[in-house]
Amino acid sequence: MSLALMPVDQVKSGFNEIQSAAEQLVGSPMENLLRYFERNWLNNIELWNVFKCDTRTNNVCEGKNR
């Protein structure tokens, strides 16, 4: 979840750090999740990265129409 809050140019290195830490876990329980994330989400980081967004919660979005 923290990758979405990182600057776009640091996301891949942050992911690599998470991946390295996960490899230290017994049985690699995170392997499938990290593989999925890498295949499906690291191709278009701008789609889900909110580092430069002013709005950080959905509360602001919901209150805009009232």
PQR file of N, CA, C, O and H, with PARSE charges and radii, in Angstrom:
ATOM      1  N   MET A   1       0.813  -1.194   0.000 -0.4000 1.5000
ATOM      2  CA  MET A   1       0.000   0.000   0.000 -0.0000 2.0000
ATOM      3  C   MET A   1       0.857   1.257   0.000  0.5500 1.7000
ATOM      4  O   MET A   1       0.428   2.294  -0.505 -0.5500 1.4000
ATOM      5  N   SER A   2       2.033   1.184   0.546 -0.4000 1.5000
ATOM      6  CA  SER A   2       2.880   2.369   0.626 -0.0000 2.0000
ATOM      7  C   SER A   2       3.434   2.777  -0.735  0.5500 1.7000
ATOM      8  O   SER A   2       3.811   3.935  -0.913 -0.5500 1.4000
ATOM      9  H   SER A   2       2.382   0.341   0.956  0.4000 1.0000
ATOM     10  N   LEU A   3       3.493   1.873  -1.685 -0.4000 1.5000
ATOM     11  CA  LEU A   3       4.026   2.209  -3.001 -0.0000 2.0000
ATOM     12  C   LEU A   3       3.211   3.293  -3.688  0.5500 1.7000
ATOM     13  O   LEU A   3       3.764   4.088  -4.449 -0.5500 1.4000
ATOM     14  H   LEU A   3       3.186   0.932  -1.541  0.4000 1.0000
ATOM     15  N   ALA A   4       1.926   3.342  -3.441 -0.4000 1.5000
ATOM     16  CA  ALA A   4       1.068   4.348  -4.057 -0.0000 2.0000
ATOM     17  C   ALA A   4       1.389   5.753  -3.563  0.5500 1.7000
ATOM     18  O   ALA A   4       1.046   6.731  -4.227 -0.5500 1.4000
ATOM     19  H   ALA A   4       1.477   2.697  -2.823  0.4000 1.0000
ATOM     20  N   LEU A   5       2.035   5.867  -2.419 -0.4000 1.5000
ATOM     21  CA  LEU A   5       2.346   7.172  -1.846 -0.0000 2.0000
ATOM     22  C   LEU A   5       3.775   7.617  -2.133  0.5500 1.7000
ATOM     23  O   LEU A   5       4.170   8.717  -1.746 -0.5500 1.4000
ATOM     24  H   LEU A   5       2.314   5.072  -1.880  0.4000 1.0000
ATOM     25  N   MET A   6       4.546   6.782  -2.800 -0.4000 1.5000
ATOM     26  CA  MET A   6       5.939   7.097  -3.115 -0.0000 2.0000
ATOM     27  C   MET A   6       6.022   7.858  -4.438  0.5500 1.7000
ATOM     28  O   MET A   6       5.142   7.714  -5.286 -0.5500 1.4000
ATOM     29  H   MET A   6       4.225   5.888  -3.114  0.4000 1.0000
ATOM     30  N   PRO A   7       7.079   8.673  -4.625 -0.5600 1.5000
ATOM     31  CA  PRO A   7       7.278   9.298  -5.938  0.2800 2.0000
ATOM     32  C   PRO A   7       7.391   8.225  -7.014  0.5500 1.7000
ATOM     33  O   PRO A   7       7.960   7.159  -6.776 -0.5500 1.4000
ATOM     34  N   VAL A   8       6.858   8.502  -8.181 -0.4000 1.5000
ATOM     35  CA  VAL A   8       6.792   7.523  -9.266 -0.0000 2.0000
ATOM     36  C   VAL A   8       8.166   6.930  -9.579  0.5500 1.7000
ATOM     37  O   VAL A   8       8.282   5.731  -9.835 -0.5500 1.4000
ATOM     38  H   VAL A   8       6.396   9.368  -8.375  0.4000 1.0000
ATOM     39  N   ASP A   9       9.204   7.765  -9.559 -0.4000 1.5000
ATOM     40  CA  ASP A   9      10.531   7.273  -9.910 -0.0000 2.0000
ATOM     41  C   ASP A   9      11.159   6.380  -8.840  0.5500 1.7000
ATOM     42  O   ASP A   9      12.213   5.788  -9.073 -0.5500 1.4000
ATOM     43  H   ASP A   9       9.110   8.739  -9.352  0.4000 1.0000
ATOM     44  N   GLN A  10      10.528   6.277  -7.677 -0.4000 1.5000
ATOM     45  CA  GLN A  10      11.051   5.442  -6.599 -0.0000 2.0000
ATOM     46  C   GLN A  10      10.224   4.177  -6.357  0.5500 1.7000
ATOM     47  O   GLN A  10      10.590   3.346  -5.525 -0.5500 1.4000
ATOM     48  H   GLN A  10       9.672   6.758  -7.487  0.4000 1.0000
ATOM     49  N   VAL A  11       9.131   4.031  -7.068 -0.4000 1.5000
ATOM     50  CA  VAL A  11       8.219   2.908  -6.842 -0.0000 2.0000
ATOM     51  C   VAL A  11       8.897   1.567  -7.132  0.5500 1.7000
ATOM     52  O   VAL A  11       8.788   0.639  -6.330 -0.5500 1.4000
ATOM     53  H   VAL A  11       8.834   4.705  -7.744  0.4000 1.0000
ATOM     54  N   LYS A  12       9.584   1.452  -8.249 -0.4000 1.5000
ATOM     55  CA  LYS A  12      10.198   0.161  -8.603 -0.0000 2.0000
ATOM     56  C   LYS A  12      11.286  -0.229  -7.616  0.5500 1.7000
ATOM     57  O   LYS A  12      11.410  -1.406  -7.276 -0.5500 1.4000
ATOM     58  H   LYS A  12       9.672   2.205  -8.900  0.4000 1.0000
ATOM     59  N   SER A  13      12.081   0.736  -7.145 -0.4000 1.5000
ATOM     60  CA  SER A  13      13.108   0.395  -6.154 -0.0000 2.0000
ATOM     61  C   SER A  13      12.453   0.031  -4.824  0.5500 1.7000
ATOM     62  O   SER A  13      12.947  -0.844  -4.112 -0.5500 1.4000
ATOM     63  H   SER A  13      11.980   1.692  -7.422  0.4000 1.0000
ATOM     64  N   GLY A  14      11.346   0.693  -4.481 -0.4000 1.5000
ATOM     65  CA  GLY A  14      10.600   0.330  -3.274 -0.0000 2.0000
ATOM     66  C   GLY A  14      10.021  -1.063  -3.378  0.5500 1.7000
ATOM     67  O   GLY A  14      10.050  -1.829  -2.415 -0.5500 1.4000
ATOM     68  H   GLY A  14      10.945   1.404  -5.059  0.4000 1.0000
ATOM     69  N   PHE A  15       9.493  -1.396  -4.548 -0.4000 1.5000
ATOM     70  CA  PHE A  15       8.968  -2.739  -4.774 -0.0000 2.0000
ATOM     71  C   PHE A  15      10.076  -3.774  -4.631  0.5500 1.7000
ATOM     72  O   PHE A  15       9.871  -4.835  -4.042 -0.5500 1.4000
ATOM     73  H   PHE A  15       9.469  -0.774  -5.331  0.4000 1.0000
ATOM     74  N   ASN A  16      11.241  -3.464  -5.167 -0.4000 1.5000
ATOM     75  CA  ASN A  16      12.377  -4.397  -5.063 -0.0000 2.0000
ATOM     76  C   ASN A  16      12.780  -4.622  -3.613  0.5500 1.7000
ATOM     77  O   ASN A  16      13.148  -5.737  -3.241 -0.5500 1.4000
ATOM     78  H   ASN A  16      11.408  -2.602  -5.646  0.4000 1.0000
ATOM     79  N   GLU A  17      12.718  -3.580  -2.788 -0.4000 1.5000
ATOM     80  CA  GLU A  17      13.019  -3.729  -1.360 -0.0000 2.0000
ATOM     81  C   GLU A  17      11.995  -4.629  -0.674  0.5500 1.7000
ATOM     82  O   GLU A  17      12.352  -5.481   0.140 -0.5500 1.4000
ATOM     83  H   GLU A  17      12.419  -2.674  -3.090  0.4000 1.0000
ATOM     84  N   ILE A  18      10.732  -4.436  -1.005 -0.4000 1.5000
ATOM     85  CA  ILE A  18       9.668  -5.273  -0.439 -0.0000 2.0000
ATOM     86  C   ILE A  18       9.862  -6.723  -0.876  0.5500 1.7000
ATOM     87  O   ILE A  18       9.723  -7.647  -0.075 -0.5500 1.4000
ATOM     88  H   ILE A  18      10.442  -3.744  -1.666  0.4000 1.0000
ATOM     89  N   GLN A  19      10.179  -6.907  -2.132 -0.4000 1.5000
ATOM     90  CA  GLN A  19      10.396  -8.247  -2.670 -0.0000 2.0000
ATOM     91  C   GLN A  19      11.575  -8.931  -1.979  0.5500 1.7000
ATOM     92  O   GLN A  19      11.502 -10.115  -1.652 -0.5500 1.4000
ATOM     93  H   GLN A  19      10.293  -6.156  -2.782  0.4000 1.0000
ATOM     94  N   SER A  20      12.649  -8.194  -1.760 -0.4000 1.5000
ATOM     95  CA  SER A  20      13.828  -8.767  -1.080 -0.0000 2.0000
ATOM     96  C   SER A  20      13.494  -9.163   0.350  0.5500 1.7000
ATOM     97  O   SER A  20      13.919 -10.218   0.823 -0.5500 1.4000
ATOM     98  H   SER A  20      12.708  -7.232  -2.026  0.4000 1.0000
ATOM     99  N   ALA A  21      12.736  -8.321   1.037 -0.4000 1.5000
ATOM    100  CA  ALA A  21      12.347  -8.638   2.415 -0.0000 2.0000
ATOM    101  C   ALA A  21      11.410  -9.844   2.454  0.5500 1.7000
ATOM    102  O   ALA A  21      11.507 -10.682   3.351 -0.5500 1.4000
ATOM    103  H   ALA A  21      12.391  -7.465   0.654  0.4000 1.0000
ATOM    104  N   ALA A  22      10.507  -9.929   1.481 -0.4000 1.5000
ATOM    105  CA  ALA A  22       9.555 -11.042   1.445 -0.0000 2.0000
ATOM    106  C   ALA A  22      10.254 -12.363   1.177  0.5500 1.7000
ATOM    107  O   ALA A  22       9.803 -13.407   1.646 -0.5500 1.4000
ATOM    108  H   ALA A  22      10.428  -9.249   0.753  0.4000 1.0000
ATOM    109  N   GLU A  23      11.341 -12.332   0.434 -0.4000 1.5000
ATOM    110  CA  GLU A  23      12.082 -13.562   0.147 -0.0000 2.0000
ATOM    111  C   GLU A  23      12.716 -14.152   1.401  0.5500 1.7000
ATOM    112  O   GLU A  23      13.057 -15.335   1.423 -0.5500 1.4000
ATOM    113  H   GLU A  23      11.707 -11.483   0.052  0.4000 1.0000
ATOM    114  N   GLN A  24      12.877 -13.348   2.433 -0.4000 1.5000
ATOM    115  CA  GLN A  24      13.455 -13.822   3.683 -0.0000 2.0000
ATOM    116  C   GLN A  24      12.440 -14.587   4.538  0.5500 1.7000
ATOM    117  O   GLN A  24      12.818 -15.274   5.486 -0.5500 1.4000
ATOM    118  H   GLN A  24      12.601 -12.388   2.415  0.4000 1.0000
ATOM    119  N   LEU A  25      11.146 -14.466   4.199 -0.4000 1.5000
ATOM    120  CA  LEU A  25      10.104 -15.161   4.950 -0.0000 2.0000
ATOM    121  C   LEU A  25      10.135 -16.655   4.642  0.5500 1.7000
ATOM    122  O   LEU A  25      10.370 -17.056   3.502 -0.5500 1.4000
ATOM    123  H   LEU A  25      10.839 -13.908   3.429  0.4000 1.0000
ATOM    124  N   VAL A  26       9.902 -17.453   5.637 -0.4000 1.5000
ATOM    125  CA  VAL A  26       9.901 -18.905   5.470 -0.0000 2.0000
ATOM    126  C   VAL A  26       8.744 -19.318   4.559  0.5500 1.7000
ATOM    127  O   VAL A  26       7.595 -18.950   4.803 -0.5500 1.4000
ATOM    128  H   VAL A  26       9.710 -17.127   6.563  0.4000 1.0000
ATOM    129  N   GLY A  27       9.044 -20.070   3.527 -0.4000 1.5000
ATOM    130  CA  GLY A  27       8.008 -20.569   2.625 -0.0000 2.0000
ATOM    131  C   GLY A  27       7.564 -19.563   1.572  0.5500 1.7000
ATOM    132  O   GLY A  27       6.719 -19.895   0.741 -0.5500 1.4000
ATOM    133  H   GLY A  27       9.977 -20.369   3.328  0.4000 1.0000
ATOM    134  N   SER A  28       8.099 -18.354   1.576 -0.4000 1.5000
ATOM    135  CA  SER A  28       7.762 -17.298   0.606 -0.0000 2.0000
ATOM    136  C   SER A  28       6.249 -17.131   0.412  0.5500 1.7000
ATOM    137  O   SER A  28       5.764 -17.283  -0.709 -0.5500 1.4000
ATOM    138  H   SER A  28       8.786 -18.085   2.251  0.4000 1.0000
ATOM    139  N   PRO A  29       5.501 -16.827   1.463 -0.5600 1.5000
ATOM    140  CA  PRO A  29       4.054 -16.703   1.326  0.2800 2.0000
ATOM    141  C   PRO A  29       3.631 -15.512   0.464  0.5500 1.7000
ATOM    142  O   PRO A  29       2.488 -15.462   0.010 -0.5500 1.4000
ATOM    143  N   MET A  30       4.515 -14.569   0.235 -0.4000 1.5000
ATOM    144  CA  MET A  30       4.183 -13.372  -0.540 -0.0000 2.0000
ATOM    145  C   MET A  30       4.512 -13.529  -2.025  0.5500 1.7000
ATOM    146  O   MET A  30       4.198 -12.641  -2.818 -0.5500 1.4000
ATOM    147  H   MET A  30       5.444 -14.609   0.604  0.4000 1.0000
ATOM    148  N   GLU A  31       5.123 -14.615  -2.405 -0.4000 1.5000
ATOM    149  CA  GLU A  31       5.626 -14.787  -3.770 -0.0000 2.0000
ATOM    150  C   GLU A  31       4.537 -14.594  -4.825  0.5500 1.7000
ATOM    151  O   GLU A  31       4.749 -13.860  -5.790 -0.5500 1.4000
ATOM    152  H   GLU A  31       5.378 -15.336  -1.761  0.4000 1.0000
ATOM    153  N   ASN A  32       3.393 -15.226  -4.665 -0.4000 1.5000
ATOM    154  CA  ASN A  32       2.317 -15.117  -5.656 -0.0000 2.0000
ATOM    155  C   ASN A  32       1.760 -13.697  -5.729  0.5500 1.7000
ATOM    156  O   ASN A  32       1.496 -13.187  -6.818 -0.5500 1.4000
ATOM    157  H   ASN A  32       3.221 -15.822  -3.881  0.4000 1.0000
ATOM    158  N   LEU A  33       1.581 -13.066  -4.586 -0.4000 1.5000
ATOM    159  CA  LEU A  33       1.064 -11.701  -4.566 -0.0000 2.0000
ATOM    160  C   LEU A  33       2.029 -10.742  -5.260  0.5500 1.7000
ATOM    161  O   LEU A  33       1.605  -9.917  -6.070 -0.5500 1.4000
ATOM    162  H   LEU A  33       1.795 -13.480  -3.701  0.4000 1.0000
ATOM    163  N   LEU A  34       3.304 -10.842  -4.953 -0.4000 1.5000
ATOM    164  CA  LEU A  34       4.290  -9.949  -5.552 -0.0000 2.0000
ATOM    165  C   LEU A  34       4.437 -10.193  -7.043  0.5500 1.7000
ATOM    166  O   LEU A  34       4.618  -9.244  -7.806 -0.5500 1.4000
ATOM    167  H   LEU A  34       3.648 -11.512  -4.295  0.4000 1.0000
ATOM    168  N   ARG A  35       4.364 -11.427  -7.467 -0.4000 1.5000
ATOM    169  CA  ARG A  35       4.407 -11.741  -8.897 -0.0000 2.0000
ATOM    170  C   ARG A  35       3.204 -11.135  -9.606  0.5500 1.7000
ATOM    171  O   ARG A  35       3.352 -10.552 -10.680 -0.5500 1.4000
ATOM    172  H   ARG A  35       4.217 -12.198  -6.847  0.4000 1.0000
ATOM    173  N   TYR A  36       2.010 -11.264  -9.017 -0.4000 1.5000
ATOM    174  CA  TYR A  36       0.796 -10.663  -9.586 -0.0000 2.0000
ATOM    175  C   TYR A  36       0.950  -9.151  -9.693  0.5500 1.7000
ATOM    176  O   TYR A  36       0.659  -8.562 -10.734 -0.5500 1.4000
ATOM    177  H   TYR A  36       1.891 -11.737  -8.145  0.4000 1.0000
ATOM    178  N   PHE A  37       1.408  -8.530  -8.613 -0.4000 1.5000
ATOM    179  CA  PHE A  37       1.552  -7.072  -8.602 -0.0000 2.0000
ATOM    180  C   PHE A  37       2.533  -6.620  -9.677  0.5500 1.7000
ATOM    181  O   PHE A  37       2.285  -5.648 -10.390 -0.5500 1.4000
ATOM    182  H   PHE A  37       1.644  -9.008  -7.767  0.4000 1.0000
ATOM    183  N   GLU A  38       3.638  -7.327  -9.784 -0.4000 1.5000
ATOM    184  CA  GLU A  38       4.647  -6.955 -10.765 -0.0000 2.0000
ATOM    185  C   GLU A  38       4.110  -7.067 -12.194  0.5500 1.7000
ATOM    186  O   GLU A  38       4.352  -6.185 -13.018 -0.5500 1.4000
ATOM    187  H   GLU A  38       3.840  -8.117  -9.204  0.4000 1.0000
ATOM    188  N   ARG A  39       3.400  -8.122 -12.484 -0.4000 1.5000
ATOM    189  CA  ARG A  39       2.864  -8.345 -13.833 -0.0000 2.0000
ATOM    190  C   ARG A  39       1.744  -7.378 -14.198  0.5500 1.7000
ATOM    191  O   ARG A  39       1.648  -6.934 -15.342 -0.5500 1.4000
ATOM    192  H   ARG A  39       3.203  -8.839 -11.815  0.4000 1.0000
ATOM    193  N   ASN A  40       0.899  -7.054 -13.223 -0.4000 1.5000
ATOM    194  CA  ASN A  40      -0.316  -6.303 -13.536 -0.0000 2.0000
ATOM    195  C   ASN A  40      -0.282  -4.823 -13.193  0.5500 1.7000
ATOM    196  O   ASN A  40      -1.039  -4.049 -13.779 -0.5500 1.4000
ATOM    197  H   ASN A  40       0.977  -7.415 -12.293  0.4000 1.0000
ATOM    198  N   TRP A  41       0.558  -4.409 -12.277 -0.4000 1.5000
ATOM    199  CA  TRP A  41       0.493  -3.036 -11.801 -0.0000 2.0000
ATOM    200  C   TRP A  41       1.757  -2.217 -12.031  0.5500 1.7000
ATOM    201  O   TRP A  41       1.672  -0.990 -12.080 -0.5500 1.4000
ATOM    202  H   TRP A  41       1.173  -5.037 -11.801  0.4000 1.0000
ATOM    203  N   LEU A  42       2.899  -2.825 -12.172 -0.4000 1.5000
ATOM    204  CA  LEU A  42       4.124  -2.044 -12.358 -0.0000 2.0000
ATOM    205  C   LEU A  42       4.292  -1.526 -13.785  0.5500 1.7000
ATOM    206  O   LEU A  42       5.211  -0.752 -14.053 -0.5500 1.4000
ATOM    207  H   LEU A  42       2.968  -3.822 -12.132  0.4000 1.0000
ATOM    208  N   ASN A  43       3.432  -1.935 -14.691 -0.4000 1.5000
ATOM    209  CA  ASN A  43       3.506  -1.458 -16.074 -0.0000 2.0000
ATOM    210  C   ASN A  43       2.961  -0.047 -16.234  0.5500 1.7000
ATOM    211  O   ASN A  43       3.414   0.689 -17.111 -0.5500 1.4000
ATOM    212  H   ASN A  43       2.686  -2.564 -14.473  0.4000 1.0000
ATOM    213  N   ASN A  44       2.006   0.344 -15.410 -0.4000 1.5000
ATOM    214  CA  ASN A  44       1.375   1.665 -15.529 -0.0000 2.0000
ATOM    215  C   ASN A  44       1.243   2.284 -14.138  0.5500 1.7000
ATOM    216  O   ASN A  44       0.143   2.370 -13.592 -0.5500 1.4000
ATOM    217  H   ASN A  44       1.639  -0.253 -14.698  0.4000 1.0000
ATOM    218  N   ILE A  45       2.346   2.705 -13.582 -0.4000 1.5000
ATOM    219  CA  ILE A  45       2.375   3.230 -12.216 -0.0000 2.0000
ATOM    220  C   ILE A  45       1.556   4.511 -12.091  0.5500 1.7000
ATOM    221  O   ILE A  45       0.937   4.747 -11.053 -0.5500 1.4000
ATOM    222  H   ILE A  45       3.240   2.635 -14.025  0.4000 1.0000
ATOM    223  N   GLU A  46       1.545   5.334 -13.127 -0.4000 1.5000
ATOM    224  CA  GLU A  46       0.805   6.599 -13.071 -0.0000 2.0000
ATOM    225  C   GLU A  46      -0.691   6.391 -12.863  0.5500 1.7000
ATOM    226  O   GLU A  46      -1.381   7.292 -12.387 -0.5500 1.4000
ATOM    227  H   GLU A  46       2.047   5.142 -13.969  0.4000 1.0000
ATOM    228  N   LEU A  47      -1.197   5.215 -13.215 -0.4000 1.5000
ATOM    229  CA  LEU A  47      -2.615   4.918 -13.073 -0.0000 2.0000
ATOM    230  C   LEU A  47      -3.052   4.898 -11.611  0.5500 1.7000
ATOM    231  O   LEU A  47      -4.159   5.338 -11.301 -0.5500 1.4000
ATOM    232  H   LEU A  47      -0.636   4.483 -13.602  0.4000 1.0000
ATOM    233  N   TRP A  48      -2.217   4.401 -10.714 -0.4000 1.5000
ATOM    234  CA  TRP A  48      -2.616   4.210  -9.321 -0.0000 2.0000
ATOM    235  C   TRP A  48      -1.767   4.994  -8.322  0.5500 1.7000
ATOM    236  O   TRP A  48      -2.074   4.987  -7.129 -0.5500 1.4000
ATOM    237  H   TRP A  48      -1.318   4.044 -10.966  0.4000 1.0000
ATOM    238  N   ASN A  49      -0.721   5.663  -8.769 -0.4000 1.5000
ATOM    239  CA  ASN A  49       0.136   6.407  -7.859 -0.0000 2.0000
ATOM    240  C   ASN A  49      -0.510   7.742  -7.517  0.5500 1.7000
ATOM    241  O   ASN A  49      -0.954   8.465  -8.409 -0.5500 1.4000
ATOM    242  H   ASN A  49      -0.472   5.669  -9.738  0.4000 1.0000
ATOM    243  N   VAL A  50      -0.565   8.067  -6.244 -0.4000 1.5000
ATOM    244  CA  VAL A  50      -1.225   9.292  -5.784 -0.0000 2.0000
ATOM    245  C   VAL A  50      -0.243  10.259  -5.121  0.5500 1.7000
ATOM    246  O   VAL A  50      -0.662  11.129  -4.357 -0.5500 1.4000
ATOM    247  H   VAL A  50      -0.205   7.479  -5.519  0.4000 1.0000
ATOM    248  N   PHE A  51       1.036  10.122  -5.396 -0.4000 1.5000
ATOM    249  CA  PHE A  51       2.048  10.948  -4.750 -0.0000 2.0000
ATOM    250  C   PHE A  51       1.796  12.436  -4.970  0.5500 1.7000
ATOM    251  O   PHE A  51       1.935  13.219  -4.031 -0.5500 1.4000
ATOM    252  H   PHE A  51       1.376   9.415  -6.017  0.4000 1.0000
ATOM    253  N   LYS A  52       1.436  12.842  -6.167 -0.4000 1.5000
ATOM    254  CA  LYS A  52       1.241  14.262  -6.468 -0.0000 2.0000
ATOM    255  C   LYS A  52      -0.206  14.725  -6.330  0.5500 1.7000
ATOM    256  O   LYS A  52      -0.512  15.878  -6.636 -0.5500 1.4000
ATOM    257  H   LYS A  52       1.324  12.205  -6.930  0.4000 1.0000
ATOM    258  N   CYS A  53      -1.086  13.864  -5.884 -0.4000 1.5000
ATOM    259  CA  CYS A  53      -2.493  14.237  -5.727 -0.0000 2.0000
ATOM    260  C   CYS A  53      -2.701  15.046  -4.456  0.5500 1.7000
ATOM    261  O   CYS A  53      -2.117  14.745  -3.415 -0.5500 1.4000
ATOM    262  H   CYS A  53      -0.838  12.927  -5.636  0.4000 1.0000
ATOM    263  N   ASP A  54      -3.521  16.056  -4.545 -0.4000 1.5000
ATOM    264  CA  ASP A  54      -3.863  16.846  -3.362 -0.0000 2.0000
ATOM    265  C   ASP A  54      -4.853  16.108  -2.473  0.5500 1.7000
ATOM    266  O   ASP A  54      -4.836  16.260  -1.251 -0.5500 1.4000
ATOM    267  H   ASP A  54      -3.995  16.301  -5.391  0.4000 1.0000
ATOM    268  N   THR A  55      -5.714  15.309  -3.089 -0.4000 1.5000
ATOM    269  CA  THR A  55      -6.742  14.570  -2.366 -0.0000 2.0000
ATOM    270  C   THR A  55      -6.171  13.234  -1.921  0.5500 1.7000
ATOM    271  O   THR A  55      -5.776  12.422  -2.758 -0.5500 1.4000
ATOM    272  H   THR A  55      -5.729  15.186  -4.081  0.4000 1.0000
ATOM    273  N   ARG A  56      -6.121  12.994  -0.609 -0.4000 1.5000
ATOM    274  CA  ARG A  56      -5.549  11.740  -0.092 -0.0000 2.0000
ATOM    275  C   ARG A  56      -6.619  10.788   0.442  0.5500 1.7000
ATOM    276  O   ARG A  56      -6.336   9.608   0.650 -0.5500 1.4000
ATOM    277  H   ARG A  56      -6.441  13.654   0.071  0.4000 1.0000
ATOM    278  N   THR A  57      -7.823  11.266   0.664 -0.4000 1.5000
ATOM    279  CA  THR A  57      -8.870  10.387   1.183 -0.0000 2.0000
ATOM    280  C   THR A  57     -10.118  10.528   0.332  0.5500 1.7000
ATOM    281  O   THR A  57     -10.275  11.512  -0.390 -0.5500 1.4000
ATOM    282  H   THR A  57      -8.054  12.224   0.495  0.4000 1.0000
ATOM    283  N   ASN A  58     -11.003   9.551   0.414 -0.4000 1.5000
ATOM    284  CA  ASN A  58     -12.251   9.640  -0.330 -0.0000 2.0000
ATOM    285  C   ASN A  58     -13.228  10.603   0.344  0.5500 1.7000
ATOM    286  O   ASN A  58     -14.234  10.965  -0.266 -0.5500 1.4000
ATOM    287  H   ASN A  58     -10.876   8.751   1.000  0.4000 1.0000
ATOM    288  N   ASN A  59     -12.970  11.023   1.568 -0.4000 1.5000
ATOM    289  CA  ASN A  59     -13.843  11.974   2.250 -0.0000 2.0000
ATOM    290  C   ASN A  59     -13.934  13.288   1.481  0.5500 1.7000
ATOM    291  O   ASN A  59     -15.010  13.877   1.388 -0.5500 1.4000
ATOM    292  H   ASN A  59     -12.153  10.728   2.064  0.4000 1.0000
ATOM    293  N   VAL A  60     -12.825  13.746   0.934 -0.4000 1.5000
ATOM    294  CA  VAL A  60     -12.808  14.988   0.180 -0.0000 2.0000
ATOM    295  C   VAL A  60     -13.625  14.826  -1.098  0.5500 1.7000
ATOM    296  O   VAL A  60     -14.373  15.731  -1.469 -0.5500 1.4000
ATOM    297  H   VAL A  60     -11.950  13.267   1.009  0.4000 1.0000
ATOM    298  N   CYS A  61     -13.495  13.706  -1.763 -0.4000 1.5000
ATOM    299  CA  CYS A  61     -14.231  13.455  -3.002 -0.0000 2.0000
ATOM    300  C   CYS A  61     -15.729  13.368  -2.746  0.5500 1.7000
ATOM    301  O   CYS A  61     -16.521  13.893  -3.529 -0.5500 1.4000
ATOM    302  H   CYS A  61     -12.888  12.971  -1.461  0.4000 1.0000
ATOM    303  N   GLU A  62     -16.124  12.719  -1.671 -0.4000 1.5000
ATOM    304  CA  GLU A  62     -17.541  12.540  -1.360 -0.0000 2.0000
ATOM    305  C   GLU A  62     -18.180  13.863  -0.972  0.5500 1.7000
ATOM    306  O   GLU A  62     -19.343  14.099  -1.297 -0.5500 1.4000
ATOM    307  H   GLU A  62     -15.481  12.292  -1.035  0.4000 1.0000
ATOM    308  N   GLY A  63     -17.458  14.715  -0.298 -0.4000 1.5000
ATOM    309  CA  GLY A  63     -18.013  15.982   0.150 -0.0000 2.0000
ATOM    310  C   GLY A  63     -18.070  17.034  -0.941  0.5500 1.7000
ATOM    311  O   GLY A  63     -18.735  18.055  -0.768 -0.5500 1.4000
ATOM    312  H   GLY A  63     -16.513  14.523  -0.034  0.4000 1.0000
ATOM    313  N   LYS A  64     -17.403  16.820  -2.040 -0.4000 1.5000
ATOM    314  CA  LYS A  64     -17.351  17.809  -3.118 -0.0000 2.0000
ATOM    315  C   LYS A  64     -18.720  18.052  -3.742  0.5500 1.7000
ATOM    316  O   LYS A  64     -19.016  19.178  -4.140 -0.5500 1.4000
ATOM    317  H   LYS A  64     -16.862  15.990  -2.181  0.4000 1.0000
ATOM    318  N   ASN A  65     -19.554  17.036  -3.837 -0.4000 1.5000
ATOM    319  CA  ASN A  65     -20.861  17.158  -4.496 -0.0000 2.0000
ATOM    320  C   ASN A  65     -21.974  17.618  -3.562  0.5500 1.7000
ATOM    321  O   ASN A  65     -23.129  17.711  -3.979 -0.5500 1.4000
ATOM    322  H   ASN A  65     -19.314  16.121  -3.514  0.4000 1.0000
ATOM    323  N   ARG A  66     -21.650  17.900  -2.334 -0.4000 1.5000
ATOM    324  CA  ARG A  66     -22.707  18.321  -1.399 -0.0000 2.0000
ATOM    325  C   ARG A  66     -22.810  19.801  -1.288  0.5500 1.7000
ATOM    326  O   ARG A  66     -23.649  20.307  -0.544 -0.5500 1.4000
ATOM    327  H   ARG A  66     -20.712  17.824  -1.996  0.4000 1.0000
TER
END
